[in-house]
Structures are given as structure tokens and as C-alpha cells.
């Protein structure tokens, strides 16, 4: 850009700024424009303001009748009604009196109804709307209308384990705090809030003769019944009561009874059911979102059947018909379970994932509840708000008084089939037994590992001796391979090899037995550690929480299939696993096979990616198990003299040996295969 161009641009900019400066309006012009705008806005507001409401004597009579039906007698011949906007009184002599608050202005109700109140049109309209809402509600809800307004009252039931806040608005449990557990997320540990009034709710819905009632719309009367129970009720007609009683004993279970009297005057006698809606926005409590989200689901159980659940990995919905015993909103370590005394007859369940750092899923239940207008307990439920603790849940079958096994322990994901048996019959009892004497769960996992290794020790030792026999037979096997080379001699080579094994008393399959015995245990541990609430919040060495990954480093990026953090226990387990595989390959006679070597070393690397996001307790268990196996292998190599093993095998070879039935069948199958091969060769010629 040359000098003339720059000069021209500067002159143009100076002219523009000068023009804007000299053409700006004066202060007087700005003030005048502001006055014109305000006047126009005032005129527009006046034009759009609602016309003043006009009341008739019928409105006055209807409002007085509404106050009598919805208000509360004060014991002096008067009925009082307040709802935050209206404060009214009806006296048998003086009639209707009181005030109405409309947009910050207070007017006398008599002047308002007489169209004499000094209110603006907008204030008058708001006051009229409040009056007509009261009149409409008194007609619409009849005897229930008096429970529409008023301030809600919170009652608290509490024991050593849980604290419940019960709200008179809707007669619901509005907050559940687990006193013995803290969150693992957030800046500071806080009490576990399993049920919160901001995110969770439930209600009952039923039909009266003229109206559909939803209990969440009403503010119930509250009466404490000792220290452990509270009764919230409505009296919609003379002699009629409909209410909910909550009773909290020991532990995490609160009984919820729907109690009524004289409701056949309000509800049609033909009514056989009511509906219950339950919603929960499940909050996060754990460091490891992956497993908390994976184990957050709606579980349910039909009467006389097993436990099933919605898909935890995606949005899911189920329409259920039949006798449903219970429904659970569960996450990794805590659950809210609704257990019906008389089973639900149908239910709609829905679970939707939430992409939010503080919440996991939206869960909904819409269920049909058996109902009768007869006096007494119309419906009864047990709410369990507590930990997914195997011991606690297994005891509920005895305490809740149901004729069937509730199978509540199935809420805890401990695997299926034989893997669950291993966890429930062996691992859980041993784990709980050790925890009575030892408080450090890292030491408990170590002892549990030693216990499992001790059980399978005889098989492990037998496996090593079998491997030793296979190693000392390596020269003979090599001779057979050299004597019968090529694919055409494969069958003969195999026959000679099996004959050698038979004479020496060795078996290539005996070394697989310990591995087959260990695999169910290893898989069972895979399910146990991420779901063991005993490990939650328990630290060991550098791991803050043995139920979550032991992250020692957060990466500024995410590696596919690995994540953005480094788990040290997982890393150590991988290194030790590589060492174990190396030693294991040395113990095998075919360790020189390159394909086998590559496969053996590929598995530990794959486990590094799989276990990086798993519970650190699981990686620690596998690490200890591998270390013990390596130590055992080293000891066996020192104890087992392969020269003596070879001498013993030569001695066995000299002795006449009866073929086993399995060996005889194998040789017969080989002979038949050889005959088939010869026949095919003749046909090709």
C-alpha cells in the first residue's frame, strides 16, 4: 500500500468521524424524544389494559358459599379462608368480610364485590381472577377444595440410618437422606440424597362421582402419631376421610398405607383401581460415571417370577400387564424400591438417559393399584430407600412379611448362573467374615485372593506337574514330528504322539483343568468388585475409592477405548500379566510357536484397555492373583525335579498299561479317519 493510499484512507475516516460528531442530537432533543416514547408507552398500556371487572350479587353469594366449603371454622361461628391472595371470613350475622391482595394493592372484599374498590383496571382484573378461581374450585372439587391452598408443612421421621421429610402438599415423601453414606462427587462430601423434592415425586389419582382427583394438588392435614409415624389426611365430606400414613421403624424401610373411611359417599362403589405416578431424576453419587450409568436402571418383579429390568445402556420403555410385586429405581450402589402389598395390575415404565454432569437418568412409573371404597387400608406399600447391600436386602424377605421370596438381592449385579453362585455362596460370606476383624479392605482383598488360591492349589500343582511332563517329552515329540513329516502323515503323527502320552502317563489336557476352575472365579470377581458397596469410599495405598478407577493422571486428551486417565493398578496388572505370560510360555513345550506367542502377549494389552475404567479393587485383585501365581510357578520349578519326573515316566512306560475308555475311543476314531483318508486317496487315483 503506497503513501497516497494511506493518506486518502485517513482523510476519509476523519471526515466520517467529524460528521458523526457534529450531527449528534443535543441533550434537549434527547430528553424530548424520551418524553414522547414514555407518553406513547403509557397510551399503549392504557389501550391494552383489561376492562374493570363487574361483579353481581350472585358473585358475592357464590364466594361466601366457597368460603364456607373451603374454609376452616374458628370455633366462634365464623369460617376463615386464606390462600395467599384472599383473606376472607364468613360470619353467620355479619356475612362476608376480608381483603384481597391484587398486584401490591389491598382492597376490601365488600368494596370489590360492590364494584367500588379503588384499583386500576389491571389490579381489578387480578383480584377478580383470584375470586373466580376460588369459586370455580369450590364447585369443581367440592369437599376436596378446602385442601387446595395454604402453606405446606414438613414433617420429619428419622432413625439411625435414614431421615425422611414428608410434605403435606401432596402427602408425599419429599426428601430422603441416607445418614451413613456420603457422595463421592462434588467439591465436598455431602449426605446421599436418594429422593429430593426438586427432582422426585409421586401421587395417586382416582375418580370421585364428579371429578378426577390427583393428590399432588392438595395440601393435607397433618397429625403426628408418636415419634415414628405421621398421618396426612383430607375430609372431603362429613364422615369421610382419605389419607396416607407413613411409619418408619428400624433400617431403610418406610411403610406407606392409604387409609380411608366413609369414602363410598364420595367415590363410586364400583371403583376397583386407582393410578400411581412415580418419577425420579437420578442424581450422580460416584466418581466413575461409566459404571454408575451402566448399573442405573428400572428393575421389576412379577409375583412368582424372577427379576427383570429395562435396558440400562439406552432409553427404554416397557408396558407391563400382570401381577407386579415391586419396582425399583436403582443405580450402582443405592436404590429406591416400591413394594406393593397387593400387586400392581399393570405398569408403564420408562427410562431416559440424561447428558448432564450431575444426573444420570429420568425414570418414570405409571402403575395401576387395586382399590376399594371399603373402610380401612385401601392400599399398602413398603418403600425401601437404601444401599444395595446384599446382607440388608436378603433380610427384608423375613421382615416385610410376604409369602414369596422378593429376590431383592437381584438388584445387585453379581453375574448370572454359576458366577452369581460363586459370589453369593463363597465370595460374599468370606468377604463379610473378614470385614468383622479387618477394617482395611485392601488387606481383605489380599486375604480373599489367598483363600481362593488355597482352594485351587491342588489343581494348580497338578497342572504344573503335567506341564513338566510335557516339557520332558519334548525331545520324543520332536523325533515323532521328524519321523512323520508332512500333512499326509498328520494322522500317524498324532497317533504316535498320543501313544507316547499314554505310555508316559501324561496328558496335554490336564494343564487346562486349573484354568477352567479359575475362569468362573475370575469372571465372578469381574461382577463382584464394581457392585460391592463395602468397597465404596474405601481407600488403599494411592486408590481413594476401591469401587472406582484409581486415576493417578488425567490426560489432556482421550484415547479411544482407553479414556483420558491412567489407572495405576490397571497398569501394574498389565505389566505383571506380561511377565506371567512370558514365564508361562517358557513352561510350555510349544513356546517357540510365533503365532501363539503373539496371542499370549496380545491379551494383557487388551486387558489394559478394558480395565482402565473399572473398579480399582478389581485390578488390584487380578494384580495380587497374578503375583501369587508367579510365586507359585517359581516355587514349583524349584520343588519339582524334572529329571525325577522323566525317570518316573520311563518307569511308567515299561509297565503294561491298560488303555482308558477315552483313549480307546480316540484311537478307534483315528483308525476310522485313516481308513476314510485311504479310501479318498484311492478314488482320486
Secondary structure, 3 states (H helix, E strand, C coil): CCHHHHHHHHHHHHHHHHHHHHHCCCHHHHHHHHHHHHHHHHHHHHHHCCCCCCCCHHHHHHHHHHHHHHCEECCCCEEEEECCCEEEEEECCCEEEEEEEECCEEEEHHHHHCCCCCCCHHHHHHHHHHHHHHHHHHHHHHHHHHHCCCCCCEEEEECCCEEEEEECECCEEEEEEEEEEECCCCCCCCEEEEECCCCCEEEEEEECCCCEEEHHHCECEEEECCCCEEEEEEEEECCEEEEEEEEECCCCEEEEEEEEECHHHCCCCCCCEEEEEEEEEEECCCCCHHHHHHCCEEEEEECCCCEEECCCCCCEEEEEEEEEEEEEEECCCEEEEEEEEEEEEEEEEEEEECCCCCEEEEEEEEEEEECCCCCEEEEEEEEEEEECCHHHHHHHHHHCCCCCCCCHHHHCCCCCCHHHHHHHHHHHHHHHHHHCCCCCHHHHHHHHHHHHHHHCHHHHHHHHHHHHHHHHCHHHHHHHHHHCCCHHHHHHHHHHHHHHHHHHCCCCCCCHHHHHHHHHHHHHHHHHHHHCHHHCCCCECCECCCCCCCEEEEEEEEECCCEEEEEHHHHHHHHHHHHHHHHHHHHCCCCCCHHHHHHHHHHHHHHHHHHCCCCHHHHHHHHHHHHHHHHHHHHHHHHCCHHHHHHHHHHHHHCCCCCCHHHHHHHHHHHHHHHHHHHHHHHHC
